[in-house]
Amino acid sequence: MLTKGIVSSQSGNGNFQCSRPGFVFVSRTLATERCGDTGFLYNELLPLVALVSHPGSGNSWLRYLLEGASGIYTGSIYTDPGIFKTGMFGEGDGPTSRRTLVVKAHPSHEYLINITASFDKIVLLIRNPYEAFVAEFNRKMTKDHTGFAQVDDFNGEAWLEYIRIATRDWAMHQLHLIQSKKPLLLVTFDELRANMSRELRRILYFIGYKPPDMERRLECLDRNPVGDFKRPQTRPSYDPYATDTIRMINHAVETIREALLFKNLGNLPKWERGTKL
């Protein structure tokens, strides 16, 4: 089924089916399509846009929202069969295929593809690092996008080593993107969570695509905002951050805030924490 530059993955029997080398067979019915048909672009109508975030910042959730709002699959520089099985059939399609709305990338993996050289525009999703680091540590320890690490895991050397590396990378890699000359749109996880429809409109406007049924799709997403990629919570039942790590993370937040303000790209919420006594 072709609809204004989009090729749908709907099969003749009413199911959505995909089978690609390296992936398991997936079939889903229209009932799981939530907010309308979704398909690939079949020609180069849109700029090549990277959706970039530090791991644990809600990239997969934003992809779910963008697919629902636009009716176009999102892509990735990775090939994650788990994400493909959820119905994100643009996963692994090829980062420069131009068949998807945006392409997921983490700046720490820029060795896989040169983000600033390969893409026309960048959507930079930034989440409070105190939340993002716990979310990504949960994923690393459980190998699951919605799993939880054990409490003891946050008391060990693995957590401390992860924080040291993650804080350095969070600041360094995002600073590189902010200082690049590519058009960049800042999206914070806080604003996406609080003003979802507004932020999705901003992103689609930045990309240069307005689906004819956008308002209906956004209303549908208001009723179905979660998808398969949000944990009920991202923090353990206690605070795993010690005074020295709080100082380090606060400095990283201040560095990125100053860089964004200098480039007139926006600001960050007050994420800095007070140190413990």
C-alpha positions in Angstrom: 0.0 0.0 0.0 1.5 3.3 -1.1 0.5 6.5 0.7 2.2 9.8 -0.3 5.8 8.7 -0.4 5.4 5.8 2.1 5.5 2.1 1.5 3.5 0.2 4.1 4.5 -3.2 5.5 0.9 -4.4 5.6 0.4 -7.8 3.9 -2.7 -9.0 2.1 -4.1 -10.8 5.0 -4.4 -7.7 7.2 -1.2 -8.5 9.2 2.1 -6.6 9.3 4.9 -9.0 8.4 8.6 -8.7 8.1 11.4 -11.2 7.5 14.9 -10.1 7.0 18.3 -11.7 7.1 19.5 -11.9 10.7 16.1 -11.2 12.2 13.3 -13.5 13.3 10.0 -13.5 11.5 7.6 -10.9 12.9 3.9 -10.5 12.4 1.5 -8.1 14.0 -2.1 -7.2 13.4 -3.7 -3.8 12.8 -4.8 -3.8 16.4 -1.2 -3.3 17.5 -0.7 -0.4 15.2 -2.1 1.9 17.8 -2.1 5.1 15.9 -2.3 4.2 12.2 -0.4 2.5 9.4 3.4 2.8 9.5 5.8 2.2 6.6 9.1 3.1 4.9 9.7 6.2 2.7 10.4 5.0 -0.8 12.1 8.0 -2.2 14.4 10.8 -0.8 11.8 13.3 0.3 13.3 14.2 3.7 16.8 15.2 5.0 18.9 12.5 6.7 18.3 13.2 10.4 20.1 11.6 13.3 18.3 11.0 16.6 21.2 11.1 19.0 21.3 10.6 22.8 23.4 9.2 25.5 22.4 5.6 26.3 19.5 5.5 28.8 18.0 8.8 27.7 14.7 7.5 26.1 15.8 7.2 22.5 13.7 4.1 21.8 10.7 5.6 23.5 11.0 8.7 21.3 11.3 6.5 18.2 8.0 4.9 19.2 6.4 8.3 19.6 7.8 9.6 16.3 6.6 6.5 14.4 3.1 7.0 15.9 3.1 10.7 15.1 4.4 10.4 11.5 3.5 7.0 10.2 7.1 6.5 9.1 9.5 3.9 10.5 12.6 5.1 12.4 16.0 3.7 11.7 19.1 2.9 13.7 22.9 2.5 13.2 22.5 -0.7 15.2 20.7 -4.0 14.5 18.9 -4.9 17.7 16.6 -7.9 17.1 14.8 -7.2 20.4 13.7 -3.8 19.1 12.8 -5.2 15.7 10.6 -7.8 17.3 8.5 -5.0 19.0 7.5 -3.8 15.5 10.2 -1.2 14.8 10.9 -2.6 11.4 13.3 0.2 10.5 15.9 -1.2 12.9 19.0 -2.1 11.0 17.6 -0.8 7.7 20.9 1.0 7.0 21.7 4.4 8.5 21.8 6.2 5.2 19.0 4.4 3.3 16.8 7.5 3.6 13.8 5.2 4.0 13.2 6.2 7.7 12.2 9.4 9.5 15.2 9.6 11.8 18.1 7.3 12.6 19.0 6.4 16.2 22.6 6.8 17.3 24.6 7.2 20.5 27.5 9.6 20.3 29.7 7.2 22.2 29.4 4.9 19.2 30.4 7.4 16.6 33.1 5.0 15.4 30.2 3.1 13.7 29.2 6.1 11.6 30.4 9.7 11.6 27.3 11.4 12.8 28.2 15.0 12.0 29.5 14.1 8.6 26.9 11.6 7.5 23.6 13.4 8.6 22.0 16.6 7.4 20.4 17.4 10.8 20.6 16.3 14.4 17.9 15.9 17.0 19.7 15.8 20.3 17.7 14.1 23.1 19.2 14.9 26.6 18.0 13.4 29.8 18.9 14.3 33.4 22.1 12.3 33.7 21.2 11.1 37.2 18.2 9.3 35.6 19.9 8.3 32.4 22.9 6.7 34.1 20.6 4.5 36.3 18.5 3.6 33.3 21.4 2.5 31.2 23.1 0.7 34.1 19.8 -1.2 34.5 19.9 -2.2 30.8 23.6 -3.2 31.0 23.1 -5.4 34.0 19.9 -7.1 32.8 20.5 -7.0 29.0 16.9 -5.7 28.8 15.5 -2.3 27.9 12.9 -2.5 30.8 14.8 -4.6 33.4 16.2 -3.6 36.8 19.6 -4.2 38.2 19.9 -5.7 41.7 20.4 -3.4 44.6 23.8 -4.9 45.3 24.9 -4.0 41.8 24.8 -0.4 42.7 27.1 -0.9 45.7 29.9 -2.5 43.7 32.9 -1.4 41.7 31.0 -1.9 38.4 28.7 0.9 39.2 31.5 3.3 40.2 33.5 2.5 37.1 30.4 2.9 34.9 29.7 6.4 36.5 33.2 7.6 35.9 33.2 6.6 32.2 29.5 7.6 31.6 29.9 11.1 33.1 33.0 11.8 31.0 31.3 10.5 27.8 28.0 12.3 28.6 29.7 15.7 28.6 32.4 15.1 25.9 30.3 13.5 23.2 27.3 15.9 23.5 29.7 18.8 23.6 31.1 17.6 20.3 27.7 17.6 18.7 26.6 21.0 20.1 29.8 22.6 18.8 29.4 21.1 15.3 28.0 23.2 12.4 25.1 20.9 11.7 21.5 22.1 12.3 20.6 20.8 15.8 17.4 20.6 17.7 17.5 20.2 21.5 14.9 18.0 23.1 14.9 17.3 26.8 13.4 14.2 28.3 11.6 16.4 30.8 9.8 18.4 28.2 9.0 15.4 26.1 7.4 13.8 29.2 5.5 17.0 30.2 4.5 18.3 26.7 4.6 15.3 24.4 2.5 16.6 21.6 4.2 20.0 21.5 7.7 18.4 21.4 6.7 15.9 18.7 5.4 18.9 16.6 8.7 20.6 17.1 10.6 17.6 15.9 8.5 17.0 12.9 8.7 20.7 12.0 12.5 20.6 12.3 12.7 17.5 10.1 10.4 19.1 7.6 7.5 16.6 7.5 3.9 17.1 8.5 1.7 14.0 8.1 -1.8 14.9 6.8 -3.4 13.1 9.8 -0.9 14.4 12.4 -3.5 15.7 14.9 -5.4 12.4 14.9 -2.2 10.6 15.5 -1.1 12.9 18.3 -4.5 12.5 20.0 -4.0 8.7 19.7 -0.5 9.0 21.3 -2.0 10.9 24.2 -4.0 7.8 24.9 -1.1 5.4 24.2 2.0 7.2 25.3 4.1 4.5 26.8 4.9 1.8 24.2 7.3 -1.0 25.1 10.3 1.0 26.2 9.5 2.8 29.5 10.2 1.3 32.9 7.7 2.0 35.7 10.6 3.8 37.4 14.3 4.4 36.6 15.7 4.9 40.1 16.4 2.2 42.7 14.6 2.6 46.0 17.7 4.4 47.4 20.0 7.1 46.0 23.2 5.4 44.6 25.1 8.7 44.1 27.9 9.6 46.5 29.2 13.2 47.1 32.2 12.8 44.7 30.0 11.5 41.9 27.5 14.3 42.4 30.1 16.9 42.1 31.4 15.3 38.9 27.9 15.0 37.3 27.0 18.6 38.3 30.1 19.9 36.6 29.1 17.9 33.4 25.6 19.4 33.4 27.0 22.9 33.9 29.4 22.4 30.9 26.6 21.3 28.6 24.3 24.0 29.7 26.9 26.7 29.0 27.6 25.2 25.5 23.9 25.2 24.6 23.4 28.8 25.8 26.5 29.9 23.9 25.1 28.4 20.7 21.6 29.7 21.4 20.2 26.2 21.2 18.2 26.3 24.5 18.8 25.4 28.1 18.6 22.5 30.5 16.4 22.2 33.5 18.0 22.6 36.9 19.4 19.0 37.2 22.3 19.8 39.5 22.0 18.2 42.9 23.2 19.4 46.3 26.1 17.3 47.7 25.5 15.1 50.7 26.7 15.9 54.2 
